Amino acid sequence: MKINNYIKIGLGSLVMLVTSCTNDEFTPLKVTESNDAEDAPTGVAQARTTALTPGSGVMMQAFYWDVTEGGIWWDNVDSKLESWAANGVDAIWIPPISKGQSGGFSMGYDPADYFDFGDFQQHGTTETRFGNREELEKMIGTAHENEIAVIADIVLNHNSGGALEYNEFRQIETYTLFEPASGLFNRTWLNYLPNAVNLEDEGRFGGFPDLDLKNDYVMDWLWRSEESVASYYMNTLKIDGWRFDFVKGFSPEVVKQWIGTVGGYSVGENFDGNVSDVVGPWVEATGANAFDFPNFFNMRNAFLNGNLNELTNPNLISTMPEKAVTFVGNHDTESRDGSNEFPDEFETHAYAYIMSAPGYPCVFYSHYEDSGEDQKDKINQLIQIRAQLAAGDWTINYVDNQEFVATRGGDGEKPGLVLYINLSDTEVSKEIQTHWNNANIKDYTEEYIVFQKSDSSGLVDVKAPAMGYAIWSATDDEQQAFSEELFVPGDYQGWDPSAAVSLAALEVPNLTGAYRGHVSFTNDSNEFKFTDASNWDNGIYGDAGDGTSGSIEAPGNNIILPGPLDYEINVDLINNSWSAFTWAIIGSGTPNGWDDPDTDMSYDFDRNVWTVTANLTDGELKFRANNGWDVNFGDTGNDGVLDDGGDNIAVQAGSYQVDLDLENNTFSLGNWAIIGSATPNGWDDPDTNMEFDAVDKVWTISVVLLPGEMKFRFKDSWDVNLGDNSADGVLEQNGDNIVITTEGNYTILLNTEMNTYSISLN
């Protein structure tokens, strides 16, 4: 670069007397200089009429701080564009594309050569951190093929990587000599602040050379000329828009002139939570969009502090929604010291908020691609919900520390929505006024499958799950119910659905697809399937794996369970899962002690309890499922109420029928006895206890009886007492007393499984 120097002494318009321009101490020369005319660009910049305009979908920030080095990033982004487009992305924000001082390590925010896109060997590398120009242009082309606008990050405030030169204005050496390998936009100390014409601008970034954005030469090279950075990016590389970095560092007029000259979508990074005094006035002055940092800080504080009232603080959503670019995180908030990082456990809650609210949402690459498939699926779902529902005025209906409800009023194309966020550890519900009268209201997050119904005025009860969110809206769909029974045909009964036992729906109508029931399997190994009718003509469901995976698919493989055992079987056709439980007792007081095998229980279909009759010893016992400790019950507090993982239950030696009532979460230990005028103690307590014969599976006693009457009863209580109405040896609850006519020593047998008895004179 050639420099024309001239000195004017005096106090004219070209003379600057400065005592302090920056934090540096220096005595300036009374000098102004100009860049050589041969370095100046030519022509007038023009906008590209074919640039894509985003906003109907969502933006993807297609990078994060310190993305993978080695020049692979443009190819990585290229490989994802088709999938992103299919899921609703209509713009990508890419990092600064030109060579920085750090070469292949640079994230682009230390620009050295605005026209080196990985073509020139300088600053230690040819490629940028992200790749070369050919890969960049290929990626841009793929984006356009998928109707995705490309938004380039542009750094105007500062440069880095210049050589040392003597700064005649400051009379010291400064790193302001830029002779880029591209040969374009040469720069010297003349183009940086302070200088003889302009001393300072709105802000300086660290110790980087601060570009003078009021310098004609700089403005021509950056945006005004046909050869400018803006024109080249827009018209040669086919960039569609701009993300202006660190806009606090220069006048809003720069952005206004830039977009007024070359056009394109524009958004500024005004890193500030003050919407009324900082972000809002900047938007008004530039005409550009802005990242809604006020909303970001509101959300972060709300979820971090557990106070959803913070969501109502001023932001661009509430003041200038058409200019708001909303986000949950970006490379600035989730890098370096982590001070602004969003709490991970509430990222999807925040995405539910920005996808429901006005504004243009921006998804952060790290949240989408690097936080697991579950979160990616949730964000995709929320993008689709926004595309389908989100329109109209934004109204906050209810807010407190733990609950937030807001509605969108809809428009002629989209119905609007109700967003319900819940930070409490229990499910919550609210009656909300909507504009949907007598309508089916559906949760589009599919947390709730059951529809709600609004009344004639639009009032409707909506719910939100514990520590979760739901998004409700009107639907033309009709609620579909599952079958009320699920049959269990298998080899244990000849694979005949018409004769198979069935599982019952947990609710009717069955809108949740949930079933529970009990099955007695008679084989050592049992194979079966589920059918939603008593035939093979309708839905058939089996295991999605080897028969034991617990996942369901149609028709699937045979499900396999060992036997002979009774099982409680649960099926969830919404979540495509099944589970099976068999119960047993274990402990020092049980027949096998704490060692396997457990003493298996069977299911009493008449009384709806699990039961086992056994001879116990002094000791302890617990109930456990499937011969494992994952599910086990004890009794903490000795109150007869079961506790998950509770204390061991103390038992005394004797014969007991042990009952486990899972429906009421209780248990009981009792024995059978005889009572009556024919028995040793008459009709008064105590009953005469029987003993259990573990071989023949009957209760027995040898006892002297007198002429009179007797009955069998359980646990010394009349709640369960058995008599014989027909004197036929078959017992009935509350049946007639059994008559004894002759005194003598008798052997009495009681079979509780068959409800039969015998009394034999010895």
C-alpha positions in Angstrom: 0.0 0.0 0.0 1.3 3.4 -0.9 0.6 6.3 1.5 0.2 9.9 0.6 1.3 12.0 3.5 0.6 15.7 4.1 0.9 17.9 7.1 -1.3 20.9 7.9 -0.4 23.1 10.7 -3.1 25.2 12.4 -6.6 24.8 13.7 -8.5 24.0 10.4 -10.9 21.2 9.9 -8.1 18.7 9.1 -6.2 19.4 12.3 -6.9 17.4 15.4 -5.6 18.3 18.8 -6.0 15.3 21.1 -4.9 14.8 24.6 -6.5 11.4 25.2 -8.2 9.2 22.6 -8.0 5.8 24.1 -6.7 4.1 27.2 -3.2 4.5 25.7 -1.2 7.6 26.5 0.3 9.3 23.5 0.9 12.7 21.9 -0.6 12.7 18.4 0.9 14.4 15.4 -1.2 17.1 13.8 -1.4 14.9 10.7 -4.1 13.5 8.3 -3.3 11.0 5.6 -5.1 9.0 3.0 -4.9 5.6 1.5 -3.4 5.4 -2.0 -6.1 5.6 -4.7 -4.8 2.4 -6.4 -5.9 0.4 -3.4 -9.4 1.7 -3.4 -12.2 -0.6 -4.6 -14.4 0.4 -7.6 -18.0 0.3 -8.6 -21.2 0.4 -6.5 -22.5 -2.5 -4.5 -25.9 -4.0 -5.5 -28.2 -6.3 -3.7 -29.0 -9.8 -5.0 -32.6 -10.2 -5.9 -32.6 -14.0 -5.6 -31.4 -14.0 -1.9 -33.6 -16.3 0.2 -35.6 -14.7 3.0 -36.0 -16.9 6.1 -38.5 -16.6 8.9 -41.3 -19.1 8.2 -39.3 -22.0 9.8 -36.5 -21.8 12.3 -32.8 -20.8 12.1 -30.0 -23.3 13.0 -26.8 -21.9 14.5 -24.7 -24.4 12.6 -21.7 -24.3 14.8 -20.6 -23.9 18.5 -17.4 -22.5 20.0 -14.3 -24.6 19.2 -16.0 -26.9 16.6 -13.8 -29.8 15.3 -10.6 -28.6 13.7 -9.1 -29.9 10.6 -11.2 -28.3 7.9 -14.1 -30.7 8.0 -16.9 -28.4 9.3 -18.3 -27.2 6.0 -18.6 -30.9 4.9 -20.3 -31.8 8.2 -22.9 -29.0 7.8 -23.4 -30.0 4.2 -24.2 -33.6 5.2 -27.0 -32.4 7.6 -28.8 -29.8 5.5 -31.3 -32.1 3.9 -32.4 -33.5 7.2 -32.5 -30.1 8.8 -34.7 -28.8 6.0 -37.1 -31.7 6.3 -37.5 -30.8 10.0 -38.3 -27.2 9.4 -35.0 -25.3 9.3 -35.1 -22.5 6.7 -31.9 -20.7 7.6 -28.4 -21.6 8.9 -26.2 -19.1 10.7 -22.6 -20.0 10.0 -19.4 -18.7 11.7 -17.2 -16.0 10.1 -16.0 -17.6 6.8 -12.7 -15.8 6.3 -9.1 -16.4 7.5 -8.4 -15.2 11.0 -5.1 -14.6 12.7 -5.2 -18.1 14.3 -5.4 -19.7 10.9 -6.7 -23.3 11.2 -7.4 -22.8 14.9 -9.5 -19.6 14.4 -13.3 -19.5 14.9 -13.2 -16.5 12.6 -13.7 -13.8 15.2 -10.2 -12.5 14.7 -10.5 -11.5 11.0 -7.3 -10.9 9.1 -8.1 -11.4 5.4 -11.8 -10.9 4.5 -11.3 -12.5 1.1 -9.4 -15.7 2.1 -11.9 -18.6 2.5 -9.3 -21.3 2.7 -7.4 -20.5 -0.5 -4.2 -18.8 0.6 -1.3 -20.0 2.7 -1.1 -17.4 5.5 -1.3 -17.3 9.2 0.1 -20.8 9.3 -2.5 -22.6 7.2 -4.3 -22.7 3.8 -7.7 -23.9 4.9 -9.7 -22.2 7.6 -10.7 -24.1 10.6 -13.9 -25.0 8.7 -12.5 -26.0 5.3 -11.7 -24.4 2.0 -13.6 -22.3 -0.4 -14.7 -25.2 -2.6 -16.3 -26.9 0.4 -17.9 -23.6 1.6 -19.5 -23.0 -1.8 -20.7 -26.6 -2.1 -22.3 -26.3 1.3 -24.0 -23.0 0.3 -25.3 -24.7 -2.9 -26.7 -27.6 -0.9 -28.4 -25.2 1.5 -30.1 -23.4 -1.5 -31.2 -26.7 -3.0 -33.0 -27.3 0.2 -34.5 -23.7 0.4 -32.3 -22.9 3.4 -30.9 -19.3 3.6 -27.3 -18.9 4.6 -26.6 -16.2 7.2 -23.0 -15.3 7.5 -21.4 -14.0 10.7 -19.6 -10.8 9.9 -17.1 -9.1 12.2 -16.7 -5.4 11.5 -15.6 -3.9 14.7 -12.0 -5.2 14.9 -9.2 -7.1 13.1 -6.4 -9.3 14.1 -3.1 -10.6 12.7 -1.6 -7.4 11.3 2.1 -6.7 11.3 3.9 -4.1 13.4 4.2 -0.7 11.8 5.0 2.8 13.1 1.8 4.6 13.7 2.5 8.2 12.9 -0.6 9.5 14.6 0.1 7.7 17.8 3.8 7.8 17.5 4.2 4.2 18.6 4.3 0.8 16.8 0.9 -0.9 16.4 -0.3 -4.2 14.8 -2.2 -2.4 12.1 -0.3 -3.3 8.9 -2.5 -5.7 6.9 -1.3 -6.9 3.5 -3.6 -9.9 3.0 -2.6 -12.7 0.6 -5.8 -12.1 -1.3 -4.5 -8.7 -2.3 -7.8 -7.2 -1.3 -8.5 -4.6 1.4 -5.0 -3.6 2.4 -5.0 -1.7 5.6 -2.6 0.4 7.7 -2.8 2.5 10.8 -4.8 5.1 8.7 -7.8 2.8 8.8 -7.9 2.2 12.6 -8.9 4.3 15.6 -7.7 6.7 16.8 -6.6 8.7 13.8 -6.4 12.3 12.8 -10.1 12.4 11.7 -11.9 10.1 14.1 -10.7 9.4 17.6 -13.1 6.7 18.9 -16.3 4.9 18.2 -18.9 3.2 20.3 -16.7 0.4 21.6 -13.4 -1.4 21.4 -13.1 -5.2 21.6 -10.2 -6.1 23.9 -6.8 -5.1 22.5 -7.7 -5.7 18.9 -7.1 -3.0 16.3 -10.4 -1.1 16.1 -11.6 -0.5 12.5 -12.6 3.1 11.7 -16.1 2.4 10.2 -16.5 6.1 9.4 -13.4 6.0 7.1 -14.4 6.3 3.5 -11.8 3.7 2.4 -13.0 1.2 5.0 -16.7 1.8 4.2 -16.0 1.3 0.5 -14.2 -2.0 1.1 -16.7 -3.3 3.6 -20.0 -2.5 1.9 -20.3 0.4 -0.5 -18.3 -0.7 -3.5 -18.9 -3.5 -6.1 -15.7 -5.1 -4.9 -16.6 -4.8 -1.2 -16.8 -7.6 1.3 -20.6 -7.3 1.4 -21.0 -7.4 -2.3 -18.6 -10.3 -2.8 -20.3 -12.4 -0.1 -23.8 -11.6 -1.4 -23.2 -11.8 -5.1 -20.3 -14.1 -5.6 -20.6 -16.5 -2.7 -24.4 -16.2 -2.6 -24.7 -15.5 1.1 -28.3 -14.6 1.9 -27.9 -12.5 5.0 -25.9 -11.3 7.9 -25.3 -11.8 11.6 -23.5 -8.7 12.8 -21.1 -9.4 15.6 -20.5 -7.2 18.6 -22.7 -4.3 17.4 -22.1 -2.4 20.6 -18.7 -1.6 19.1 -19.9 0.7 16.3 -22.7 3.0 15.2 -26.1 1.5 14.3 -25.7 3.6 11.1 -23.2 1.1 9.9 -25.7 -1.7 9.9 -28.4 0.5 8.5 -26.2 1.5 5.5 -24.9 -2.0 5.0 -28.4 -3.6 4.6 -29.6 -0.5 2.8 -26.8 -1.1 0.2 -26.7 -4.9 -0.3 -29.9 -6.1 1.4 -30.2 -9.6 2.8 -31.7 -10.8 6.1 -30.0 -9.2 9.0 -29.7 -9.8 12.8 -27.5 -8.2 15.3 -25.7 -9.5 18.4 -26.5 -6.8 21.0 -25.5 -8.8 24.1 -27.6 -6.9 26.6 -30.7 -7.7 28.7 -32.0 -4.1 28.6 -34.7 -4.0 25.9 -36.0 -0.5 26.5 -32.7 1.4 26.6 -30.3 -0.8 24.5 -31.7 -3.5 22.3 -35.0 -1.9 21.3 -33.4 1.5 20.3 -30.7 -0.4 18.3 -33.4 -2.2 16.3 -35.2 1.0 15.7 -32.0 2.8 14.5 -30.8 0.0 12.2 -34.0 -1.5 10.9 -32.4 -5.0 11.5 -33.6 -7.9 13.7 -31.8 -8.6 16.9 -31.2 -11.7 19.0 -33.6 -11.4 22.0 -31.0 -11.4 24.7 -33.5 -9.9 27.2 -35.7 -13.0 26.6 -32.7 -15.3 27.0 -31.8 -13.8 30.4 -35.5 -13.9 31.4 -35.7 -17.6 30.6 -32.3 -18.5 32.1 -33.2 -16.7 35.4 -36.7 -18.2 35.5 -35.6 -21.8 35.1 -32.4 -21.4 37.1 -34.2 -19.7 40.1 -37.4 -21.7 39.8 -39.4 -18.5 39.3 -41.5 -18.4 36.1 -42.6 -14.8 36.9 -39.2 -13.9 35.3 -40.7 -14.8 31.9 -43.0 -11.8 32.1 -40.1 -9.3 32.2 -39.7 -7.0 29.1 -38.1 -8.5 26.0 -38.3 -8.1 22.2 -41.1 -10.8 22.1 -43.3 -8.4 24.1 -42.2 -5.1 22.5 -41.1 -5.8 18.9 -42.0 -9.4 18.2 -41.5 -9.1 14.4 -37.8 -8.2 15.1 -37.1 -10.8 17.8 -34.7 -13.8 17.1 -35.2 -16.0 20.1 -32.8 -18.6 21.3 -31.9 -20.9 24.2 -28.1 -20.8 23.8 -25.4 -20.0 21.4 -21.6 -20.0 21.2 -21.4 -16.8 23.4 -23.6 -18.0 26.2 -22.3 -21.6 26.4 -18.5 -21.1 26.1 -15.6 -19.8 28.0 -16.5 -19.3 31.7 -20.0 -20.7 31.4 -21.5 -17.8 33.4 -24.5 -17.4 31.0 -25.0 -21.1 30.3 -28.6 -22.3 30.3 -29.5 -25.1 32.8 -29.4 -28.3 30.8 -32.4 -29.9 32.5 -34.7 -27.1 31.2 -33.4 -26.7 27.7 -36.5 -28.4 26.1 -38.8 -26.3 28.4 -37.2 -23.2 27.0 -37.5 -24.5 23.4 -41.2 -25.1 24.1 -41.4 -21.5 25.1 -39.7 -20.0 22.1 -41.4 -22.3 19.6 -44.8 -21.3 21.1 -44.1 -17.5 21.4 -43.7 -14.9 18.7 -40.4 -14.3 17.1 -38.1 -16.3 14.9 -36.5 -19.1 16.9 -32.8 -20.1 16.5 -31.8 -23.6 17.5 -28.3 -24.2 18.8 -26.3 -26.9 17.1 -25.0 -28.3 20.5 -28.6 -28.6 21.8 -29.8 -30.3 18.7 -27.0 -32.6 17.5 -24.9 -33.2 20.6 -27.5 -33.6 23.4 -28.9 -37.1 22.5 -31.6 -38.4 20.2 -34.3 -37.9 22.8 -33.7 -34.1 23.0 -33.3 -33.9 19.2 -36.7 -35.6 18.8 -38.3 -33.2 21.3 -36.9 -30.1 19.5 -38.1 -31.5 16.1 -41.5 -32.0 17.6 -41.6 -28.5 18.9 -40.5 -27.1 15.5 -43.4 -29.0 13.9 -45.8 -27.7 16.5 -44.7 -24.1 15.8 -45.2 -24.6 12.1 -48.6 -26.1 12.5 -50.1 -24.0 15.4 -48.1 -20.9 16.4 -49.7 -17.7 15.2 -51.7 -14.7 16.6 -51.4 -12.5 19.7 -49.4 -13.7 22.6 -51.3 -13.5 26.0 -50.0 -14.6 29.4 -53.0 -16.2 31.1 -51.4 -17.3 34.4 -48.0 -17.2 36.0 -46.5 -18.0 39.4 -43.2 -19.4 40.5 -43.9 -22.9 39.2 -46.6 -22.5 36.5 -46.8 -20.5 33.3 -49.7 -20.5 30.9 -49.8 -18.5 27.7 -51.9 -18.6 24.6 -51.5 -17.6 20.9 -54.7 -16.4 19.3 -54.2 -18.0 15.9 -54.9 -16.5 12.5 -56.7 -17.6 9.3 -54.2 -20.4 8.7 -53.1 -21.6 12.1 -55.3 -22.2 15.1 -53.0 -20.9 17.9 -52.1 -22.8 21.0 -51.9 -23.0 24.8 -48.4 -23.4 26.3 -48.4 -24.8 29.8 -45.0 -25.1 31.7 -44.8 -26.7 35.1 -41.8 -26.7 37.4 -43.5 -28.5 40.3 -43.0 -32.2 41.0 -46.7 -33.0 40.5 -49.1 -32.8 37.6 -51.0 -29.5 37.4 -54.1 -28.3 35.6 -55.8 -25.0 34.9 -59.1 -23.8 33.3 -58.1 -21.5 30.5 -60.1 -19.2 28.3 -59.6 -19.9 24.6 -61.2 -19.0 21.4 -62.1 -22.6 20.6 -65.8 -23.2 21.4 -67.1 -26.8 21.8 -63.9 -28.2 20.4 -61.7 -31.2 21.0 -58.4 -29.9 22.5 -55.4 -32.0 21.9 -51.9 -32.0 23.5 -49.6 -31.9 20.5 -46.5 -32.8 22.6 -48.3 -36.2 23.1 -47.6 -36.2 26.8 -51.3 -36.6 27.1 -53.2 -38.8 24.7 -56.6 -38.1 26.1 -58.3 -35.1 24.5 -60.0 -32.3 26.5 -63.3 -30.6 25.5 -63.9 -26.9 25.6 -67.3 -25.6 26.5 -69.5 -23.2 24.5 -67.6 -20.2 25.7 -64.1 -21.6 25.0 -63.2 -22.6 28.6 -61.1 -25.8 28.8 -59.1 -27.6 31.4 -55.5 -28.2 30.3 -52.8 -30.1 32.1 -49.0 -30.1 32.4 -46.9 -33.0 33.7 -44.6 -32.8 36.6 -41.4 -30.8 35.8 -42.6 -30.7 32.2 -44.7 -28.9 29.6 -47.6 -29.5 27.3 -48.9 -27.5 24.2 -52.6 -27.7 23.6 -54.7 -26.7 20.6 -58.0 -27.4 18.8 -58.1 -30.4 16.6 -60.5 -31.9 14.0 -59.4 -35.4 15.0 -61.8 -37.6 16.9 -60.6 -39.4 20.0 -59.6 -42.9 19.1 -60.0 -45.6 21.8 -58.2 -48.8 22.1 -59.9 -52.1 22.7 -61.2 -52.8 26.2 -59.5 -56.2 26.4 -56.2 -57.7 25.3 -56.2 -61.5 24.9 -53.3 -63.7 25.8 -53.2 -66.8 23.6 -50.2 -69.1 24.0 -48.9 -72.6 24.1 -50.2 -72.9 27.7 -53.7 -73.1 26.3 -53.4 -74.2 22.7 -52.9 -70.8 21.0 -56.7 -70.2 20.9 -57.6 -66.5 21.4 -61.3 -67.3 21.8 -60.4 -69.4 24.9 -57.6 -67.2 26.2 -57.6 -65.2 29.4 -57.6 -61.4 28.8 -56.0 -58.3 30.3 -58.4 -55.5 31.1 -58.0 -51.9 30.1 -57.1 -49.7 33.0 -59.8 -47.2 32.0 -62.9 -47.3 29.8 -63.1 -45.9 27.2 -59.5 -47.0 26.8 -57.7 -43.9 25.6 -54.3 -44.7 27.1 -53.8 -48.2 25.6 -52.9 -49.5 29.1 -53.9 -53.0 30.2 -53.3 -55.2 33.3 -54.3 -58.7 34.2 -53.2 -62.0 35.6 -52.3 -65.3 33.8 -51.5 -68.7 35.2 -48.8 -70.3 33.0 -48.6 -74.1 33.4 -45.5 -75.0 31.4 -41.9 -74.8 32.4 -41.4 -72.4 29.5 -44.3 -70.5 28.1 -44.7 -68.6 24.8 -47.6 -66.3 24.0 -48.7 -63.1 22.2 -51.4 -60.5 22.6 -54.4 -59.9 20.4 -56.9 -57.1 20.6 -59.8 -59.4 19.8 -60.6 -63.0 20.6 -59.3 -64.1 17.2 -56.2 -63.7 14.9 -57.9 -61.3 12.5 -57.1 -57.9 14.2 -54.2 -56.5 16.1 -51.5 -58.9 17.0 -48.6 -57.9 19.2 -45.4 -59.7 20.2 -42.0 -58.9 21.6 -39.7 -56.6 19.6 -36.6 -58.6 20.4 -35.8 -62.1 21.6 -39.0 -62.6 23.5 -37.8 -61.0 26.7 -37.0 -57.4 25.7 -40.1 -55.8 27.2 -40.8 -53.9 24.0 -43.8 -54.5 21.8 -44.2 -54.5 18.0 -46.7 -55.9 15.6 -46.8 -58.8 15.0 -43.5 -59.3 16.8 -42.0 -62.5 18.2 -43.5 -64.8 20.8 -43.1 -63.5 24.3 -41.3 -66.0 26.6 -41.8 -66.5 30.4 -40.7 -69.3 32.7 -43.2 -71.3 34.7 -45.2 -72.9 36.0 -46.1 -69.6 37.7 -48.8 -67.0 37.9 -48.0 -63.5 36.5 -49.3 -60.0 36.6 -48.9 -58.7 33.0 -48.9 -55.0 32.1 -49.1 -53.7 28.5 -48.8 -50.2 27.2 -49.7 -49.8 23.5 -48.8 -46.1 23.5 -45.3 -46.6 24.7 -45.0 -50.1 23.1 -43.9 -51.9 26.2 -44.9 -54.9 28.3 -43.8 -56.2 31.7 -44.6 -59.3 33.8 -44.3 -59.8 37.6 -44.6 -62.9 39.7 -44.3 -62.6 43.5 -42.7 -64.6 46.3 -41.6 -64.5 49.9 -38.0 -64.6 51.0 -36.3 -64.4 54.3 -35.0 -66.2 57.4 -38.5 -67.1 58.4 -39.4 -68.7 55.0 -38.9 -72.3 54.0 -35.7 -71.5 52.0 -34.3 -68.7 54.1 -32.6 -65.8 52.3 -31.3 -68.1 49.7 -32.9 -68.9 46.3 -35.3 -70.3 45.4 -37.9 -67.8 46.8 -41.2 -69.4 48.0 -43.5 -68.6 45.1 -47.0 -67.1 45.5 -50.0 -67.8 43.3 -52.7 -65.4 42.3 -56.1 -65.8 43.9 -58.5 -64.7 41.1 -61.5 -64.6 43.5 -59.9 -62.4 46.2 -57.6 -60.5 43.8 -54.5 -61.1 46.0 -51.3 -63.0 45.8 -51.1 -65.8 48.3 -49.0 -68.6 49.6 -49.5 -71.0 52.4 -46.3 -72.1 54.2 -44.9 -73.2 57.5 -42.7 -70.4 58.8 -40.1 -70.3 61.5 -39.2 -67.5 63.9 -37.5 -64.9 61.7 -38.2 -62.3 59.0 -39.5 -62.1 55.5 -40.0 -59.7 52.6 -42.0 -59.8 49.4 -40.1 -59.5 46.1 -40.9 -59.7 42.4 -39.3 -61.8 39.8 -36.8 -63.3 42.2 -34.8 -60.1 42.3 -34.3 -57.1 44.5 -35.2 -54.4 42.0 -38.8 -54.6 43.3 -39.2 -55.6 46.9 -41.6 -54.6 49.7 -41.3 -54.6 53.5 -43.1 -52.9 56.3 -41.5 -49.8 57.8 -43.3 -48.8 60.9 -45.0 -52.2 61.4 -48.4 -50.9 60.3 -49.4 -53.5 57.8 -48.8 -51.1 54.9 -46.2 -52.1 52.4 -43.2 -49.8 51.7 -41.0 -50.1 48.6 -37.7 -51.4 50.0 -39.2 -51.3 53.5 -38.0 -53.0 56.7 -38.1 -56.8 57.1 -41.3 -58.2 58.5 -40.9 -60.2 61.7 -42.7 -63.5 61.9 -43.2 -66.2 64.5 -43.1 -69.9 63.9 -46.4 -71.5 62.6 -48.5 -72.3 59.7 -49.7 -69.2 57.8 -51.6 -68.2 54.7 -49.6 -65.1 53.5 -51.6 -62.6 51.4 -50.2 -59.8 49.3 -52.7 -57.2 48.2 -50.9 -54.9 45.7 -54.1 -53.0 44.9 -54.3 -51.7 48.4 -50.6 -52.0 49.2 -51.2 -54.2 52.2 -50.4 -57.7 53.4 -51.6 -60.2 56.0 -50.4 -63.3 57.7 -53.1 -65.6 59.1 -53.9 -69.2 59.8 -57.0 -71.4 59.6 -58.7 -72.7 62.6 -61.9 -74.4 63.8 -64.4 -72.8 66.1 -67.8 -73.9 67.5 -69.6 -75.8 70.2 -68.0 -79.1 69.0 -64.5 -77.7 69.4 -62.3 -77.6 72.5 -62.9 -73.9 73.2 -66.5 -73.7 72.0 -67.6 -70.5 70.3 -65.2 -68.4 72.4 -61.7 -67.4 71.6 -59.2 -68.8 71.1 -59.9 -70.8 67.9 -58.3 -74.2 67.6 -55.5 -73.7 65.1 -54.8 -76.1 62.2 -51.4 -76.9 60.7 -50.5 -76.8 57.1 -49.4 -80.0 55.3 -46.9 -78.8 52.7 -46.8 -82.1 50.9 -50.6 -82.6 50.4 -51.2 -78.8 50.4 -54.0 -79.0 52.9 -54.7 -77.7 56.4 -55.1 -80.4 59.0 -55.7 -81.1 62.7 -56.3 -84.1 64.9 -58.7 -83.1 67.6 -61.3 -84.4 70.0 -64.8 -83.1 69.0 -68.0 -83.1 71.0 -71.5 -83.4 69.7 -72.3 -79.9 68.4 -71.4 -77.6 65.5 -68.3 -76.0 64.0 -67.0 -73.8 61.3 -63.7 -72.9 59.7 -62.5 -69.4 60.0 -59.4 -67.4 59.0 -57.3 -65.2 61.3 -59.7 -65.7 64.2 -62.2 -63.4 62.5 -65.7 -63.7 61.1 -64.7 -61.7 58.0 -63.6 -65.0 56.4 -65.6 -68.0 57.7 -66.6 -71.1 55.8 -69.5 -73.4 56.4 -71.4 -76.1 54.4 -74.9 -75.2 53.2 -75.6 -78.6 51.6 -73.7 -81.0 53.8 -71.8 -82.0 50.6 -68.3 -81.4 51.6 -68.1 -78.1 49.7 -67.5 -75.0 51.7 -69.2 -71.6 51.3 -68.5 -68.2 52.8 -70.9 -67.6 55.7 -72.2 -71.2 55.1 -74.2 -73.2 57.5 -72.6 -74.6 60.6 -71.2 -78.2 60.2 -72.9 -80.7 62.6 -70.9 -83.2 64.7 -73.1 -86.0 66.1 -70.6 -88.2 67.8 -67.9 -87.5 70.3 -64.5 -88.8 69.3 -61.0 -88.1 68.0 -61.2 -86.7 64.5 -58.8 -85.9 61.6 -60.0 -82.7 59.8 -58.6 -81.7 56.4 -59.3 -78.3 54.8 -58.4 -77.7 51.1 -58.6 -73.9 50.6 -57.7 -74.1 46.9 -60.7 -76.4 46.2 -62.9 -75.1 49.0 -63.5 -78.6 50.3 -63.1 -80.4 53.6 -63.3 -83.8 55.2 -63.9 -84.9 58.9 -62.9 -88.5 59.7 -63.4 -90.3 63.0 -60.1 -92.0 64.0 
